[in-house]
Amino acid sequence: MAQFVVIIPEGQWATERLFQHDAVTVPAVDSAEVGDEVLLVAEDQVVALARVEKSDGELSLWYLRRAFDEAIPFEGSAGAIDEETFQRYARRLGPPADRKPWLVSVAMPIEAANPAEAVRQFWSHVLELGPAELPTYVWPSGDELAMQAFVLGAEANQDPEEEDEDD
């Protein structure tokens, strides 16, 4: 089994942070084989650990651990990496975090003639605005007072009064 570093292109990295994918498609590593492990690097940060798997006859990288929100600074380049260096970064990623239930909501006022039309308009707005403009609210299950707004996967202040105070 070999270890590699793969750089995720900037545009693809933005998508990876927003959507929960099981695997990532990246430029091929010339000598990679099924079972090899890969450190995924974006913006000079280790953001995930993955394993090379074969899917539909092609090699792809399946996530083992993600560190999208707690990335680790990386010094080096793409390609093969020695096992000691690889293990040092893999240990810093730590074990997979414990999972807990979260409630996630998107709410917007919609004027419509009936509920079915309101739902169609809702989904049209979601597709049109997407994660770049549409705030999503998230809170731990049972703790509604901890609700936070996120835009593009990052916390975003949605209180216009607080924005006025900053000006």
PENOR-V381272 format. One record per residue. N is the residue number from 1. SS is DSSP state (A for helix, B for strand, O for the rest). PHI is phi as a letter, one per 20 degrees, with the letter a starting at -180 (none if undefined). PSI is psi in whole degrees, -180 to 180 (999 if undefined). Layout:
N;SS;PHI;PSI  N;SS;PHI;PSI
//
This chain:
1;O;none;134  2;O;d;162  3;B;c;144  4;B;c;163  5;B;d;131  6;B;c;133  7;B;e;127  8;O;e;125  9;O;g;148  10;A;g;-49  11;A;f;-39  12;A;f;-35  13;A;f;-40  14;A;g;-41  15;A;f;-42  16;A;g;-36  17;A;f;-25  18;A;e;-31  19;O;c;145  20;O;e;95  21;O;d;149  22;O;e;-31  23;B;c;163  24;B;c;139  25;O;d;122  26;O;c;167  27;O;g;142  28;O;f;144  29;O;e;119  30;O;g;-48  31;O;d;14  32;O;f;144  33;O;c;162  34;O;g;132  35;O;n;-18  36;O;f;152  37;B;d;149  38;B;c;134  39;B;e;125  40;B;e;129  41;B;c;134  42;B;c;134  43;O;l;45  44;O;l;31  45;B;c;137  46;B;f;120  47;B;d;-12  48;B;a;162  49;B;d;134  50;B;c;165  51;B;c;141  52;B;f;126  53;B;c;163  54;B;d;128  55;B;c;126  56;O;l;37  57;O;n;-1  58;B;d;152  59;B;f;138  60;B;b;166  61;B;d;119  62;B;d;128  63;B;f;134  64;B;d;-42  65;B;b;140  66;B;d;143  67;O;c;39  68;O;g;-35  69;O;e;-9  70;O;c;55  71;O;f;158  72;B;d;130  73;B;g;139  74;O;c;135  75;O;c;117  76;O;q;-164  77;O;c;173  78;O;f;154  79;B;p;-165  80;B;f;148  81;O;c;146  82;O;f;154  83;A;f;-38  84;A;f;-47  85;A;f;-44  86;A;g;-48  87;A;f;-34  88;A;f;-45  89;A;f;-41  90;A;f;-41  91;A;f;-39  92;A;f;-28  93;A;f;-30  94;O;m;178  95;O;f;163  96;O;g;140  97;O;f;151  98;O;f;139  99;O;e;143  100;O;c;160  101;O;f;135  102;B;c;149  103;B;d;134  104;B;c;134  105;B;b;146  106;O;c;125  107;O;c;139  108;O;b;144  109;O;f;134  110;O;c;129  111;O;e;128  112;O;b;162  113;O;f;-26  114;O;b;169  115;A;g;-40  116;A;f;-43  117;A;f;-39  118;A;f;-41  119;A;f;-44  120;A;f;-43  121;A;f;-40  122;A;g;-52  123;A;f;-33  124;A;f;-44  125;A;f;-41  126;A;g;-47  127;A;f;-39  128;A;f;-48  129;A;e;-46  130;A;m;-174  131;A;f;-13  132;A;f;-25  133;A;c;-23  134;O;e;115  135;O;f;141  136;B;d;136  137;B;d;134  138;B;c;142  139;B;b;153  140;B;f;139  141;O;g;127  142;O;n;-1  143;O;c;68  144;A;f;-26  145;A;f;-15  146;A;e;11  147;O;g;136  148;B;c;146  149;B;e;141  150;B;c;139  151;B;c;130  152;O;l;37  153;O;m;6  154;B;c;147  155;B;g;137  156;O;c;129  157;O;f;127  158;O;d;12  159;O;e;106  160;A;f;-27  161;A;f;-39  162;A;f;-37  163;A;f;-38  164;A;f;-36  165;A;f;-32  166;A;f;-25  167;O;f;999
//
